[in-house]
């Protein structure tokens, strides 16, 4: 299991290390990669490999879990995109009326409630496939993956950052 983890982390490191050079070669007009979802797919594949290394799934669990998880990630990504668009639309608060500001707050609260409802629904659905211990490992693996990606983007190796 340790060697599998090393292989997965090495692959992840290579993906992250080569991403800036690949992005330079594929940049489009607004700084996005020319291939839609290319880097996002790489990140999703790295996340799946990372999570797979962290939680032990039987073959039956894996077949039932990954479709549920992928659906959850897609819905969470859509809600985050909607929230980001709302924030961008309201960057100039001085130009908005009180009614528009109130409406924006209401929309923001609604999006956050949808996110919470999605988390609860996903937890219930995942609990039908995974044990509570596996769910706890999954949530920890997601946090660790995010932390590692942020550290690598910041240019700090994960091991050095953990020692701080």
Secondary structure in CASP SS format (residue, H / E / C, confidence):
PFRMAT SS
TARGET T0000
AUTHOR 0000-0000-0000
METHOD secondary structure of the structure
MODEL  1
X C 1.00
X H 1.00
X H 1.00
X H 1.00
X H 1.00
X H 1.00
X H 1.00
X H 1.00
X H 1.00
X H 1.00
X H 1.00
X H 1.00
X H 1.00
X H 1.00
X H 1.00
X H 1.00
X H 1.00
X H 1.00
X H 1.00
X H 1.00
X H 1.00
X H 1.00
X H 1.00
X H 1.00
X H 1.00
X H 1.00
X E 1.00
X C 1.00
X C 1.00
X C 1.00
X C 1.00
X C 1.00
X E 1.00
X C 1.00
X C 1.00
X C 1.00
X C 1.00
X H 1.00
X H 1.00
X H 1.00
X H 1.00
X H 1.00
X H 1.00
X H 1.00
X H 1.00
X H 1.00
X H 1.00
X H 1.00
X H 1.00
X H 1.00
X H 1.00
X H 1.00
X H 1.00
X H 1.00
X C 1.00
X C 1.00
X C 1.00
X C 1.00
X H 1.00
X H 1.00
X H 1.00
X H 1.00
X H 1.00
X H 1.00
X H 1.00
X H 1.00
X H 1.00
X H 1.00
X H 1.00
X H 1.00
X H 1.00
X H 1.00
X H 1.00
X H 1.00
X H 1.00
X H 1.00
X H 1.00
X H 1.00
X H 1.00
X H 1.00
X H 1.00
X H 1.00
X H 1.00
X H 1.00
X H 1.00
X H 1.00
X H 1.00
X H 1.00
X H 1.00
X C 1.00
X C 1.00
X C 1.00
X H 1.00
X H 1.00
X H 1.00
X C 1.00
X C 1.00
X H 1.00
X H 1.00
X H 1.00
X H 1.00
X H 1.00
X H 1.00
X H 1.00
X H 1.00
X H 1.00
X H 1.00
X H 1.00
X H 1.00
X H 1.00
X H 1.00
X H 1.00
X H 1.00
X H 1.00
X H 1.00
X H 1.00
X H 1.00
X H 1.00
X H 1.00
X H 1.00
X H 1.00
X H 1.00
X H 1.00
X H 1.00
X H 1.00
X H 1.00
X H 1.00
X C 1.00
X C 1.00
X C 1.00
X C 1.00
X H 1.00
X H 1.00
X H 1.00
X H 1.00
X H 1.00
X H 1.00
X H 1.00
X H 1.00
X H 1.00
X H 1.00
X H 1.00
X H 1.00
X H 1.00
X H 1.00
X H 1.00
X H 1.00
X H 1.00
X H 1.00
X H 1.00
X H 1.00
X H 1.00
X H 1.00
X C 1.00
X C 1.00
X C 1.00
X C 1.00
X H 1.00
X H 1.00
X H 1.00
X H 1.00
X H 1.00
X H 1.00
X C 1.00
END
